[in-house]
Amino acid sequence: MNSLKRITLVHPANELYGSDKMFLLIVETVRKSYSDAIINVVLPCEGPLSELLQKFNVNLIIRPLGILRKAELKKLDFSVFTRLFTNRKFYHDLLKETDLLYINTAVVLDFIIYSRFYKLKKFIHIHEIPTGASKTLFFTLIKYCKASLIHISKAVQLPFSTINTRHFIVPNGIQAIPEQPVRETSSGKINILLIGRINNWKGQNLLVEAVDKLSDELKNQIDVRIVGDVYGDQIHFKNDLLENIKHRNLEHLVKVLPFSPTPEIHYNWSDIVVIPSLKPEPFGLVAIEGMSVGKVVIAANHGGLTEIIEDNVSGILFTPNDSAELAEKISGIVLNPAVQEKFYTNAIKAYKESYTPEVYINNLMSILKIQ
């Protein structure tokens, strides 16, 4: 692979959520590994991610991409396919000069489709667990593309496992959350954090329901932060959450805060990190972020989270969608705060062994063969 001269890296977002952070790390490593190569980074819009990418001396291409969002699929809005044919010259000019194409996530349909016609090394890094119509669509297009597939977990690989191509599993890795020597306190209370996108499946309302099930005595011993924003104009998800908190008279206890580019503030504030996802998480980046600073991670027992957390060793698992069991798991920590020390040690150990940036990059670059 020493002949690589032109590398194209494509990503469907421009924020700083989980997959955005992973993409930033990949671009940084590719730039270091191939200092003389022309590296094209394609994003759909300007944003915080593109600002950080400026420092890596890459050719940043900002243009609308043929991305199929779940909301469009539910509305049977297939206008994304008509957009594929509006600028064929762009794809041709870029891909004919590309030696290696890396597509981050399976929703970037334009590059997946067009890359089929060019002789180049191509990888699709799959972060999604598709279901229903999206599963059929993504399966068909990815099979057609004939790219090698990188999966972030066994849970993600499963829906695509029958595609006849090379499959690799590379768990995500992140920089450890910096620990603050003196953290923000909350009058000796146990601080509970849920951080991530506010939508219909991340489980914010399930956590609110679980907190409501706690006794008044336990409620007086906790504070809860829900940190995150909605995607685009989906403000109804946040409005529904706020109304649910108000309806249960929990406004004094549960605070909803906007997405933060410095999540370490919230992680260091917390004692417990909850991941109550209603649907299986493809991976669970929040879990390894919490584990990196030894927090007690309480997570729904499905998807990629089951591959990260060893129950009652490095974290705690509960039955998905069961608010009563989630309340029980929270109560166990609040009533026995000394048990946090066990989870602190085991969580940090698991993080260092499997989820550091060094482990992640070594695994990924050995697959791409560009180190």
C-alpha positions as CSV (number, residue, x, y, z in Angstrom):
1,M,0.0,0.0,0.0
2,N,3.0,2.3,-0.2
3,S,1.7,3.4,-3.6
4,L,-1.2,5.2,-2.1
5,K,-1.2,8.8,-3.3
6,R,-4.8,9.8,-2.9
7,I,-7.1,8.9,-0.1
8,T,-10.8,9.9,0.2
9,L,-12.5,9.8,3.6
10,V,-16.3,10.4,3.7
11,H,-18.5,11.1,6.8
12,P,-22.2,12.0,6.9
13,A,-22.2,14.5,9.7
14,N,-20.4,17.5,11.1
15,E,-21.0,17.4,14.8
16,L,-19.0,16.0,17.8
17,Y,-21.1,13.0,18.8
18,G,-19.7,9.4,19.0
19,S,-19.1,8.5,15.3
20,D,-17.8,12.1,14.6
21,K,-15.1,11.7,17.3
22,M,-14.1,8.4,15.9
23,F,-13.8,9.9,12.4
24,L,-11.7,12.8,13.7
25,L,-9.3,10.2,15.2
26,I,-9.1,8.3,11.9
27,V,-8.4,11.5,9.8
28,E,-5.6,12.4,12.3
29,T,-4.0,9.0,12.0
30,V,-4.2,8.7,8.3
31,R,-2.6,12.2,7.9
32,K,0.3,11.1,10.2
33,S,0.7,7.8,8.4
34,Y,0.6,9.3,4.9
35,S,2.2,12.7,5.2
36,D,2.7,13.1,1.5
37,A,-0.6,11.8,0.3
38,I,-3.5,14.0,-0.9
39,I,-6.3,13.3,1.5
40,N,-9.8,14.4,0.6
41,V,-12.3,14.6,3.5
42,V,-15.9,14.9,2.3
43,L,-18.6,16.3,4.7
44,P,-22.2,17.4,4.1
45,C,-22.0,20.8,5.8
46,E,-19.9,23.1,7.9
47,G,-19.8,22.5,11.6
48,P,-17.6,21.8,14.7
49,L,-16.1,18.7,13.1
50,S,-14.9,20.6,10.0
51,E,-13.3,23.3,12.2
52,L,-11.2,20.7,14.0
53,L,-10.2,19.0,10.7
54,Q,-8.7,22.1,9.4
55,K,-5.5,21.5,11.3
56,F,-4.7,18.2,9.6
57,N,-3.8,19.6,6.2
58,V,-6.5,17.8,4.3
59,N,-8.6,18.8,1.3
60,L,-11.9,19.6,3.0
61,I,-14.8,19.2,0.6
62,I,-18.2,20.5,1.9
63,R,-21.1,19.5,-0.2
64,P,-24.6,17.9,0.1
65,L,-24.3,14.1,0.2
66,G,-26.8,11.4,-0.7
67,I,-27.5,10.4,2.9
68,L,-30.6,8.4,3.7
69,R,-31.9,9.4,7.1
70,K,-34.3,7.2,9.1
71,A,-36.9,9.9,9.0
72,E,-36.8,10.0,5.2
73,L,-37.2,6.3,5.0
74,K,-40.2,6.3,7.4
75,K,-41.9,9.0,5.2
76,L,-41.0,7.0,2.0
77,D,-39.0,10.1,0.9
78,F,-36.6,8.7,-1.6
79,S,-35.5,12.1,-3.0
80,V,-32.0,11.1,-1.9
81,F,-31.8,8.9,-5.0
82,T,-32.7,11.7,-7.4
83,R,-29.8,13.7,-5.8
84,L,-27.4,11.0,-6.8
85,F,-27.6,11.9,-10.4
86,T,-27.4,15.7,-10.2
87,N,-23.6,15.9,-10.1
88,R,-22.1,12.7,-11.6
89,K,-19.0,14.6,-12.7
90,F,-18.1,15.3,-9.1
91,Y,-18.0,11.7,-8.2
92,H,-16.2,10.7,-11.3
93,D,-13.5,13.3,-11.0
94,L,-12.9,12.4,-7.3
95,L,-13.1,8.6,-7.4
96,K,-11.1,8.1,-10.6
97,E,-8.1,9.7,-8.7
98,T,-8.7,7.9,-5.5
99,D,-6.6,4.9,-4.4
100,L,-8.4,4.2,-1.2
101,L,-12.0,5.1,-0.3
102,Y,-13.2,5.0,3.3
103,I,-16.9,5.6,3.9
104,N,-17.8,6.1,7.6
105,T,-21.3,4.7,8.2
106,A,-23.7,2.9,5.9
107,V,-26.1,5.8,5.2
108,V,-23.8,7.6,2.6
109,L,-25.6,6.1,-0.4
110,D,-24.0,8.2,-3.1
111,F,-20.4,7.1,-2.5
112,I,-21.5,3.5,-1.8
113,I,-23.3,3.3,-5.2
114,Y,-20.8,5.2,-7.3
115,S,-17.7,3.4,-5.9
116,R,-19.0,0.2,-7.5
117,F,-17.7,1.5,-10.9
118,Y,-14.1,2.3,-9.9
119,K,-11.1,0.1,-9.3
120,L,-10.0,1.2,-5.8
121,K,-9.6,-0.2,-2.3
122,K,-12.9,0.6,-0.5
123,F,-14.1,0.1,3.0
124,I,-17.5,0.8,4.6
125,H,-17.3,1.3,8.3
126,I,-20.7,0.3,9.6
127,H,-22.0,1.8,12.8
128,E,-25.6,1.0,12.4
129,I,-27.9,-2.0,13.2
130,P,-30.6,-1.6,10.5
131,T,-34.1,-2.9,10.9
132,G,-37.1,-3.2,8.7
133,A,-37.0,-1.6,5.3
134,S,-33.7,0.1,6.0
135,K,-32.1,-3.4,6.6
136,T,-33.2,-4.6,3.2
137,L,-32.1,-1.4,1.5
138,F,-28.6,-1.1,3.1
139,F,-28.0,-4.9,2.7
140,T,-28.7,-4.7,-1.0
141,L,-26.6,-1.6,-1.7
142,I,-23.7,-2.7,0.4
143,K,-23.7,-6.1,-1.3
144,Y,-23.8,-4.3,-4.7
145,C,-20.9,-2.1,-3.7
146,K,-18.5,-5.0,-3.1
147,A,-16.5,-3.1,-0.4
148,S,-14.8,-4.6,2.6
149,L,-16.9,-4.1,5.7
150,I,-15.6,-2.9,9.1
151,H,-18.1,-3.4,11.9
152,I,-17.9,-1.7,15.3
153,S,-19.4,-4.8,17.1
154,K,-20.7,-8.3,16.6
155,A,-24.2,-6.9,17.0
156,V,-23.5,-4.7,13.9
157,Q,-22.0,-7.4,11.9
158,L,-24.9,-9.8,12.3
159,P,-27.3,-8.3,9.8
160,F,-24.6,-8.2,7.1
161,S,-22.9,-11.4,7.9
162,T,-24.2,-13.3,4.8
163,I,-22.6,-10.7,2.3
164,N,-19.7,-12.4,0.6
165,T,-16.9,-10.0,1.3
166,R,-14.2,-9.4,3.9
167,H,-15.6,-8.6,7.4
168,F,-13.7,-7.1,10.2
169,I,-14.8,-6.2,13.8
170,V,-13.0,-3.2,15.3
171,P,-14.5,-2.0,18.6
172,N,-14.3,1.8,19.0
173,G,-11.7,3.5,21.2
174,I,-11.5,6.9,22.7
175,Q,-9.3,9.2,24.7
176,A,-10.0,8.7,28.4
177,I,-12.1,11.5,29.8
178,P,-9.8,13.8,31.8
179,E,-10.4,13.5,35.5
180,Q,-10.7,16.7,37.4
181,P,-8.9,16.7,40.8
182,V,-11.7,18.7,42.4
183,R,-15.1,17.9,40.9
184,E,-18.3,19.8,41.0
185,T,-20.3,18.6,43.9
186,S,-23.9,18.4,44.6
187,S,-24.3,18.4,48.5
188,G,-23.0,14.8,48.9
189,K,-25.7,13.4,46.6
190,I,-25.3,10.6,44.0
191,N,-25.1,12.2,40.6
192,I,-26.7,10.4,37.6
193,L,-25.9,11.3,34.0
194,L,-27.5,10.4,30.7
195,I,-25.6,12.0,27.8
196,G,-26.4,11.7,24.1
197,R,-28.8,12.5,21.3
198,I,-32.4,13.2,22.4
199,N,-34.6,11.0,20.2
200,N,-37.2,8.3,20.4
201,W,-35.0,5.4,21.3
202,K,-32.1,6.6,23.5
203,G,-34.3,6.2,26.6
204,Q,-34.4,9.6,28.2
205,N,-38.0,9.1,29.1
206,L,-37.3,5.6,30.5
207,L,-34.8,7.1,32.9
208,V,-37.3,9.8,34.0
209,E,-39.9,7.0,34.6
210,A,-37.3,5.0,36.6
211,V,-36.5,8.0,38.7
212,D,-40.2,8.6,39.4
213,K,-40.4,5.0,40.7
214,L,-37.8,5.7,43.4
215,S,-38.9,6.4,47.0
216,D,-39.0,10.0,48.1
217,E,-36.1,9.2,50.4
218,L,-34.0,8.0,47.5
219,K,-35.0,10.9,45.4
220,N,-33.6,13.3,48.0
221,Q,-30.2,11.5,47.6
222,I,-29.8,12.0,43.9
223,D,-29.4,14.6,41.1
224,V,-30.0,13.8,37.5
225,R,-28.6,15.4,34.3
226,I,-29.8,14.6,30.8
227,V,-27.3,16.2,28.4
228,G,-27.9,16.4,24.6
229,D,-29.9,17.9,21.8
230,V,-32.2,16.7,19.0
231,Y,-31.2,16.2,15.4
232,G,-32.2,19.0,13.1
233,D,-35.8,20.1,13.6
234,Q,-36.9,17.2,15.7
235,I,-37.5,19.5,18.7
236,H,-40.7,17.6,19.6
237,F,-38.5,14.9,21.2
238,K,-37.1,17.4,23.6
239,N,-40.5,19.0,24.2
240,D,-42.0,15.7,25.0
241,L,-39.1,14.9,27.5
242,L,-39.5,18.3,29.3
243,E,-43.3,17.7,29.5
244,N,-42.8,14.3,30.9
245,I,-40.4,15.7,33.6
246,K,-42.9,18.4,34.4
247,H,-45.9,16.0,34.5
248,R,-44.1,13.8,37.1
249,N,-43.1,16.9,39.2
250,L,-39.4,16.1,38.8
251,E,-38.2,19.5,37.5
252,H,-36.2,20.1,40.7
253,L,-34.5,16.8,40.3
254,V,-33.9,16.2,36.6
255,K,-32.2,18.9,34.6
256,V,-32.0,18.8,30.8
257,L,-28.9,20.5,29.5
258,P,-27.7,21.2,25.9
259,F,-25.1,19.2,24.1
260,S,-21.6,20.1,25.3
261,P,-18.3,20.0,23.3
262,T,-16.7,19.4,26.7
263,P,-18.5,16.4,28.1
264,E,-15.8,15.8,30.7
265,I,-17.5,18.4,32.8
266,H,-20.6,16.2,33.1
267,Y,-18.7,12.9,33.4
268,N,-16.6,14.3,36.3
269,W,-19.8,15.6,37.9
270,S,-21.4,12.1,37.7
271,D,-21.2,9.0,39.9
272,I,-23.5,6.9,37.7
273,V,-23.7,7.0,33.9
274,V,-27.0,5.5,32.5
275,I,-27.5,4.2,29.0
276,P,-31.2,3.1,28.9
277,S,-31.4,2.7,25.1
278,L,-34.8,1.3,24.0
279,K,-33.3,-0.3,20.9
280,P,-30.0,-2.2,20.7
281,E,-27.0,0.2,20.6
282,P,-24.6,-0.6,17.8
283,F,-21.7,-0.1,20.2
284,G,-22.1,2.3,23.1
285,L,-19.4,5.0,23.1
286,V,-20.9,6.6,26.2
287,A,-20.2,3.4,28.1
288,I,-16.5,3.4,27.4
289,E,-16.3,7.2,28.1
290,G,-17.9,6.6,31.5
291,M,-15.7,3.5,32.1
292,S,-12.5,5.5,31.3
293,V,-13.0,7.6,34.4
294,G,-14.3,4.7,36.5
295,K,-18.0,5.6,36.7
296,V,-20.7,3.1,37.5
297,V,-22.2,2.4,34.0
298,I,-25.8,1.1,34.1
299,A,-26.8,0.0,30.6
300,A,-29.6,-1.8,28.8
301,N,-28.7,-5.4,28.2
302,H,-28.8,-5.6,24.4
303,G,-26.8,-4.7,21.3
304,G,-23.1,-3.7,21.5
305,L,-23.4,-2.7,25.2
306,T,-23.4,-6.4,26.1
307,E,-20.0,-6.8,24.4
308,I,-18.5,-3.9,26.4
309,I,-19.9,-4.4,29.9
310,E,-19.3,-7.5,32.1
311,D,-22.4,-7.5,34.3
312,N,-21.6,-6.6,37.9
313,V,-17.9,-6.5,37.2
314,S,-17.2,-3.5,34.9
315,G,-20.7,-2.2,34.9
316,I,-24.4,-3.2,35.5
317,L,-26.9,-4.4,32.9
318,F,-30.6,-4.3,33.2
319,T,-33.5,-5.7,31.1
320,P,-34.2,-3.3,28.2
321,N,-37.3,-1.1,28.4
322,D,-37.8,-2.1,32.1
323,S,-38.0,1.1,34.1
324,A,-38.7,-0.8,37.4
325,E,-35.5,-2.8,37.0
326,L,-33.5,0.3,36.1
327,A,-34.9,2.0,39.3
328,E,-33.8,-1.1,41.2
329,K,-30.2,-0.9,39.8
330,I,-30.0,2.8,40.6
331,S,-31.3,2.1,44.1
332,G,-28.6,-0.5,44.7
333,I,-25.8,2.0,44.1
334,V,-27.5,4.9,46.0
335,L,-28.0,2.7,49.1
336,N,-24.5,1.2,48.9
337,P,-22.2,3.9,47.5
338,A,-19.1,2.1,48.7
339,V,-19.6,-0.4,45.9
340,Q,-18.5,2.3,43.4
341,E,-14.9,1.6,44.3
342,K,-15.2,-1.9,42.8
343,F,-16.6,-0.6,39.6
344,Y,-14.1,2.2,39.4
345,T,-11.2,-0.3,39.3
346,N,-12.8,-2.8,37.0
347,A,-14.1,-0.2,34.6
348,I,-10.8,1.5,34.1
349,K,-9.0,-1.8,33.7
350,A,-11.5,-2.9,30.9
351,Y,-11.1,0.5,29.2
352,K,-7.3,0.4,29.2
353,E,-7.2,-3.2,27.8
354,S,-9.6,-2.8,25.0
355,Y,-10.9,0.7,24.2
356,T,-8.0,3.2,24.1
357,P,-7.2,5.1,20.9
358,E,-4.0,3.2,20.5
359,V,-5.8,-0.2,20.5
360,Y,-8.4,1.1,18.2
361,I,-6.1,2.7,15.7
362,N,-3.7,-0.3,15.6
363,N,-6.6,-2.6,14.9
364,L,-8.1,-0.3,12.2
365,M,-4.9,0.5,10.4
366,S,-3.9,-3.1,10.2
367,I,-7.0,-3.6,8.2
368,L,-6.7,-0.6,6.0
369,K,-3.0,-1.5,5.5
370,I,-2.0,2.2,5.4
371,Q,0.2,2.4,8.5
